């Protein structure tokens, strides 16, 4: 119900096919940690965009590419399963399925800016 915009957290947006919400949104979670927290799988048929245009950036400094390659080579990949209950609300078959990835604690030592603690 969007009859009285000031009484609701969800508001009509400037285009007819969109709505606006100020705050965090959680899907399959009642405690979203980011602007959008999804506890479960996401299927995207379009694009997820992350702007990279230099016109929208500031404090641009070159990085030593050879040093970055060394860091990537230090990353170790693991095969693992999530502990029971960790992936609540996600696709149940993913909880028992083998995953492949890095360990955040190790990645933080190699690329500290790549890990965000919640």
C-alpha positions as CSV (number, residue, x, y, z in Angstrom):
1,X,0.0,0.0,0.0
2,X,1.6,3.3,-1.2
3,X,-1.3,5.7,-0.6
4,X,0.5,7.7,2.0
5,X,4.2,7.7,1.3
6,X,5.3,9.3,4.6
7,X,3.9,6.5,6.7
8,X,5.7,3.7,5.0
9,X,9.4,2.6,4.5
10,X,8.7,1.6,0.9
11,X,7.9,4.6,-1.3
12,X,6.8,5.2,-4.9
13,X,9.9,6.0,-7.0
14,X,10.3,8.5,-9.9
15,X,9.5,5.7,-12.4
16,X,6.3,3.8,-12.4
17,X,8.0,0.3,-12.3
18,X,10.2,1.0,-9.3
19,X,9.9,1.6,-5.6
20,X,12.3,3.2,-3.1
21,X,13.4,2.0,0.4
22,X,15.7,3.8,2.7
23,X,17.6,1.3,4.8
24,X,18.6,-2.3,4.5
25,X,16.6,-5.1,2.8
26,X,16.9,-8.7,3.7
27,X,15.7,-11.7,1.7
28,X,15.4,-14.9,3.7
29,X,17.0,-13.0,6.7
30,X,15.6,-10.6,9.3
31,X,19.1,-9.2,10.0
32,X,20.5,-7.7,6.7
33,X,24.1,-6.7,7.1
34,X,24.3,-4.7,3.9
35,X,22.0,-2.6,1.7
36,X,20.8,-5.9,0.2
37,X,21.4,-9.2,2.0
38,X,20.2,-12.3,0.4
39,X,20.4,-15.6,2.3
40,X,20.1,-18.1,-0.5
41,X,21.0,-18.5,-4.2
42,X,20.6,-15.6,-6.6
43,X,19.8,-16.2,-10.3
44,X,20.5,-13.2,-12.5
45,X,19.3,-13.1,-16.1
46,X,20.7,-9.6,-16.6
47,X,23.9,-8.0,-15.6
48,X,25.3,-7.0,-12.2
49,X,27.1,-3.8,-12.8
50,X,30.0,-2.3,-10.9
51,X,31.1,0.9,-12.6
52,X,34.8,1.1,-13.5
53,X,34.8,4.4,-15.5
54,X,37.8,6.6,-14.5
55,X,35.4,9.6,-14.7
56,X,33.7,8.5,-11.5
57,X,36.9,7.7,-9.5
58,X,39.3,9.8,-7.4
59,X,42.7,9.2,-5.9
60,X,43.7,6.8,-8.7
61,X,47.1,5.3,-8.1
62,X,48.9,2.6,-10.2
63,X,49.6,-0.7,-8.5
64,X,52.6,-2.9,-9.0
65,X,51.2,-5.6,-11.3
66,X,54.0,-8.0,-10.6
67,X,53.4,-7.7,-6.8
68,X,49.7,-8.4,-7.4
69,X,50.5,-11.5,-9.4
70,X,52.6,-12.8,-6.5
71,X,49.7,-12.3,-4.2
72,X,47.3,-14.1,-6.4
73,X,49.8,-17.0,-6.6
74,X,49.8,-17.1,-2.8
75,X,46.1,-17.8,-2.7
76,X,45.2,-21.4,-1.8
77,X,41.9,-23.0,-3.0
78,X,40.1,-25.5,-0.8
79,X,37.3,-28.0,-1.3
80,X,34.8,-27.9,1.6
81,X,31.2,-28.3,2.8
82,X,29.4,-25.8,5.0
83,X,28.6,-26.8,8.5
84,X,24.9,-27.7,9.2
85,X,22.7,-24.7,9.7
86,X,25.3,-22.1,8.4
87,X,23.5,-21.6,5.1
88,X,19.9,-21.4,6.6
89,X,17.4,-20.3,4.0
90,X,19.8,-21.2,1.1
91,X,19.1,-24.0,-1.3
92,X,19.4,-27.0,1.0
93,X,21.3,-29.0,-1.6
94,X,24.1,-26.4,-1.5
95,X,24.7,-27.1,2.2
96,X,25.8,-30.6,1.6
97,X,27.4,-30.0,-1.8
98,X,31.1,-29.6,-2.1
99,X,32.2,-26.0,-2.6
100,X,35.6,-24.7,-3.9
101,X,37.0,-21.4,-2.7
102,X,39.3,-19.5,-0.4
103,X,39.4,-19.1,3.3
104,X,38.7,-15.5,4.4
105,X,41.3,-15.5,7.1
106,X,44.0,-16.5,4.6
107,X,42.8,-14.1,2.0
108,X,42.9,-11.3,4.5
109,X,46.6,-11.9,5.0
110,X,47.3,-11.7,1.3
111,X,44.8,-9.1,0.1
112,X,43.4,-7.3,3.2
113,X,41.2,-5.0,1.1
114,X,39.4,-8.0,-0.4
115,X,37.9,-9.1,3.0
116,X,35.1,-7.3,4.8
117,X,34.3,-8.4,8.3
118,X,30.7,-8.6,9.4
